Amino acid sequence: MTAAMVLRPQNFDQLTVFATMAAKSALVPRDYQGKPENIMLAVQMGSELGLAPMQALQNIAVVNGRPAVWGDAMLALCKASAHWDKISERIEGEGDAMRAVCEVHRKGDNPVIVTFAVEDAKRAGLWGKGGPWTQYPKRMLQMRARGFALRDAFPDALRGLISAEEAADIPTETFRGTTIEATPEPGPATREEINAAVPLPEKTPEERARDWVDNILARIAESDEIALHNLAGDGALSAHRTRLAAKYPGLDAEITSAMTARFNALIVPEGGVE
């Protein structure tokens, strides 16, 4: 039997054409429709994982602004590794004592054994949560244990990706910075007090839009591969860009051009996509 032909973009121009066409198709997942930049990054990320373009679009999801891979696809990627040996999964106990156990064997290494129990789900605020955690609790326990075990055993195969099931449970506004508590001391007048005394000229809508675009351009220029992928998949940013394009298409075009240039500089190797 002749193997099925898989079309793969061979250079940046071909990838751009593919992404533009795919973004208009109803056959790609809804999160990619109308978003060629997301498609370009997903296809490139998929190629690094050994996935064909359509496999990448079907199995790599942008969840809460970060790339992730569905649990079954995560297992398939690890099984494709030359270091794969075997996996064992089971559910133990009932009720509040229930837990999922995943044991992953990598050739030449000790097995990685991970458990995820109802107690863990409660501590994370997941148990009883609406949606899959209520409808398929055993499956969700299994996917969480599997995701952790595969990530620990095969970080080289997964390239830092987490499971889509895990990503969906990460709060969208998770704060990862450092907080400093201090007692304010009397100081010079605040900006609000100065503005109240000497009002500044109010900016025009176009000037405010220009400021916003300059901020986005600065973020793009400082982004690494993952940060750029997250930026392209940011739902709030996409909504702002839609409104921006309606009034100031030239400003929105600057963002698209900057993302493409940064993507080209970071991801596409010399000579095109392999």
Number of C-alpha atoms within 10 A of each C-alpha: 3 4 5 6 6 9 10 16 21 12 15 19 12 14 22 17 13 19 25 18 13 22 22 14 13 11 13 16 15 11 16 25 19 18 18 22 21 26 30 27 25 27 25 23 23 20 18 15 17 14 17 17 23 19 15 22 26 16 19 25 24 23 23 19 20 22 24 24 27 21 21 13 17 24 18 11 19 24 17 12 14 10 16 17 15 13 18 11 17 13 17 13 10 9 7 11 10 15 22 23 20 24 19 22 20 20 11 9 10 10 17 18 20 19 21 21 23 20 15 14 19 13 10 11 11 18 19 13 14 9 9 14 17 13 12 10 18 19 14 21 24 21 23 23 23 29 25 19 22 28 20 15 22 23 13 12 21 22 12 12 20 21 27 25 18 18 21 16 15 12 9 12 7 7 8 6 6 5 7 5 5 6 5 6 6 6 6 8 9 9 9 10 11 12 12 10 9 9 10 9 7 8 9 9 9 13 11 12 17 15 12 14 18 15 11 17 18 11 14 21 13 10 18 15 15 15 16 23 24 20 21 24 25 17 16 10 13 14 10 12 20 13 12 19 13 10 13 15 13 11 18 21 14 15 17 16 12 17 22 17 13 19 22 14 12 13 15 15 12 11 9 15 19 13
